[in-house]
């Protein structure tokens, strides 16, 4: 089973909101995920409330061979950096 960590778009016109999830590679963009891992709000002005990601579960999926999208890869990197600072 090939799994990808990617975004699912929700929200309304001109106000996107994304859910981060683990998806089977053939699932459509807004399809049902295998597991929800968090959310990403690119429009918010507050950087501390821009995204929420369950790093433990993301690391699990990466260890199982899941491939992250470019955006999710950068969010994981930012999440690791924030966790290291705490």
Short mmCIF file of the C-alpha atoms (twelve columns), coordinates in Angstrom:
data_MODEL
# 
_entry.id   MODEL 
# 
loop_
_atom_site.group_PDB 
_atom_site.id 
_atom_site.type_symbol 
_atom_site.label_atom_id 
_atom_site.label_alt_id 
_atom_site.label_comp_id 
_atom_site.label_asym_id 
_atom_site.label_seq_id 
_atom_site.Cartn_x 
_atom_site.Cartn_y 
_atom_site.Cartn_z 
_atom_site.pdbx_PDB_model_num 
ATOM 1  C CA . UNK A 1  0.000   0.000  0.000  1 
ATOM 2  C CA . UNK A 2  1.483   3.292  -1.112 1 
ATOM 3  C CA . UNK A 3  0.607   6.134  1.235  1 
ATOM 4  C CA . UNK A 4  1.158   9.858  0.743  1 
ATOM 5  C CA . UNK A 5  1.063   12.587 3.382  1 
ATOM 6  C CA . UNK A 6  -0.712  15.495 1.725  1 
ATOM 7  C CA . UNK A 7  -3.303  18.233 2.043  1 
ATOM 8  C CA . UNK A 8  -7.086  18.071 1.635  1 
ATOM 9  C CA . UNK A 9  -8.650  21.437 0.747  1 
ATOM 10 C CA . UNK A 10 -11.672 22.669 2.665  1 
ATOM 11 C CA . UNK A 11 -12.902 26.183 3.435  1 
ATOM 12 C CA . UNK A 12 -14.671 28.577 1.100  1 
ATOM 13 C CA . UNK A 13 -13.840 30.747 -1.919 1 
ATOM 14 C CA . UNK A 14 -10.773 32.933 -1.314 1 
ATOM 15 C CA . UNK A 15 -10.389 31.451 2.197  1 
ATOM 16 C CA . UNK A 16 -8.668  28.080 1.921  1 
ATOM 17 C CA . UNK A 17 -8.200  25.760 4.866  1 
ATOM 18 C CA . UNK A 18 -6.392  22.440 4.590  1 
ATOM 19 C CA . UNK A 19 -6.457  19.202 6.540  1 
ATOM 20 C CA . UNK A 20 -3.214  17.236 6.671  1 
ATOM 21 C CA . UNK A 21 -3.686  13.523 6.278  1 
ATOM 22 C CA . UNK A 22 -2.317  10.171 5.223  1 
ATOM 23 C CA . UNK A 23 -3.968  9.176  1.944  1 
ATOM 24 C CA . UNK A 24 -3.748  6.119  -0.266 1 
ATOM 25 C CA . UNK A 25 -1.945  7.200  -3.437 1 
ATOM 26 C CA . UNK A 26 -5.030  6.730  -5.645 1 
ATOM 27 C CA . UNK A 27 -7.413  8.774  -3.451 1 
ATOM 28 C CA . UNK A 28 -8.726  11.976 -5.028 1 
ATOM 29 C CA . UNK A 29 -7.657  15.354 -3.589 1 
ATOM 30 C CA . UNK A 30 -10.661 15.801 -1.315 1 
ATOM 31 C CA . UNK A 31 -11.192 12.108 -0.629 1 
ATOM 32 C CA . UNK A 32 -11.290 10.223 2.646  1 
ATOM 33 C CA . UNK A 33 -7.913  9.916  4.395  1 
ATOM 34 C CA . UNK A 34 -6.530  6.813  6.039  1 
ATOM 35 C CA . UNK A 35 -5.771  9.041  9.052  1 
ATOM 36 C CA . UNK A 36 -6.068  12.769 9.816  1 
ATOM 37 C CA . UNK A 37 -2.825  14.250 11.122 1 
ATOM 38 C CA . UNK A 38 -3.687  17.907 11.614 1 
ATOM 39 C CA . UNK A 39 -4.602  21.113 9.787  1 
ATOM 40 C CA . UNK A 40 -3.004  24.067 7.985  1 
ATOM 41 C CA . UNK A 41 -4.436  27.595 7.671  1 
ATOM 42 C CA . UNK A 42 -2.331  29.604 5.171  1 
ATOM 43 C CA . UNK A 43 -4.391  32.805 5.498  1 
ATOM 44 C CA . UNK A 44 -4.072  33.441 9.243  1 
ATOM 45 C CA . UNK A 45 -1.759  36.249 10.312 1 
ATOM 46 C CA . UNK A 46 -0.629  34.581 13.544 1 
ATOM 47 C CA . UNK A 47 2.308   32.259 12.753 1 
ATOM 48 C CA . UNK A 48 1.856   30.288 15.977 1 
ATOM 49 C CA . UNK A 49 -1.682  29.320 14.901 1 
ATOM 50 C CA . UNK A 50 -0.915  28.633 11.237 1 
ATOM 51 C CA . UNK A 51 -0.841  24.831 11.528 1 
ATOM 52 C CA . UNK A 52 -1.261  21.942 13.941 1 
ATOM 53 C CA . UNK A 53 0.403   18.618 13.212 1 
ATOM 54 C CA . UNK A 54 0.588   15.389 15.185 1 
ATOM 55 C CA . UNK A 55 4.334   14.835 14.708 1 
ATOM 56 C CA . UNK A 56 4.301   11.457 16.402 1 
ATOM 57 C CA . UNK A 57 1.816   10.024 13.890 1 
ATOM 58 C CA . UNK A 58 3.537   11.764 10.955 1 
ATOM 59 C CA . UNK A 59 6.828   10.151 11.985 1 
ATOM 60 C CA . UNK A 60 5.047   6.799  12.177 1 
ATOM 61 C CA . UNK A 61 3.776   7.127  8.604  1 
ATOM 62 C CA . UNK A 62 7.182   8.249  7.358  1 
ATOM 63 C CA . UNK A 63 8.737   5.188  9.011  1 
ATOM 64 C CA . UNK A 64 6.176   3.026  7.187  1 
ATOM 65 C CA . UNK A 65 7.353   4.452  3.844  1 
ATOM 66 C CA . UNK A 66 4.816   7.226  3.255  1 
ATOM 67 C CA . UNK A 67 5.933   9.992  0.900  1 
ATOM 68 C CA . UNK A 68 5.091   13.573 1.991  1 
ATOM 69 C CA . UNK A 69 4.116   16.291 -0.475 1 
ATOM 70 C CA . UNK A 70 6.388   19.337 -0.649 1 
ATOM 71 C CA . UNK A 71 4.089   21.433 1.545  1 
ATOM 72 C CA . UNK A 72 3.665   18.707 4.156  1 
ATOM 73 C CA . UNK A 73 7.437   18.107 4.155  1 
ATOM 74 C CA . UNK A 74 8.027   21.785 4.988  1 
ATOM 75 C CA . UNK A 75 5.324   21.711 7.707  1 
ATOM 76 C CA . UNK A 76 6.923   18.636 9.295  1 
ATOM 77 C CA . UNK A 77 10.282  20.407 9.230  1 
ATOM 78 C CA . UNK A 78 8.759   23.503 10.912 1 
ATOM 79 C CA . UNK A 79 6.997   21.308 13.465 1 
ATOM 80 C CA . UNK A 80 10.236  19.516 14.348 1 
ATOM 81 C CA . UNK A 81 12.005  22.862 14.738 1 
ATOM 82 C CA . UNK A 82 9.251   24.178 17.021 1 
ATOM 83 C CA . UNK A 83 9.319   20.992 19.117 1 
ATOM 84 C CA . UNK A 84 13.090  21.242 19.496 1 
ATOM 85 C CA . UNK A 85 12.811  24.821 20.756 1 
ATOM 86 C CA . UNK A 86 10.444  23.776 23.577 1 
# 
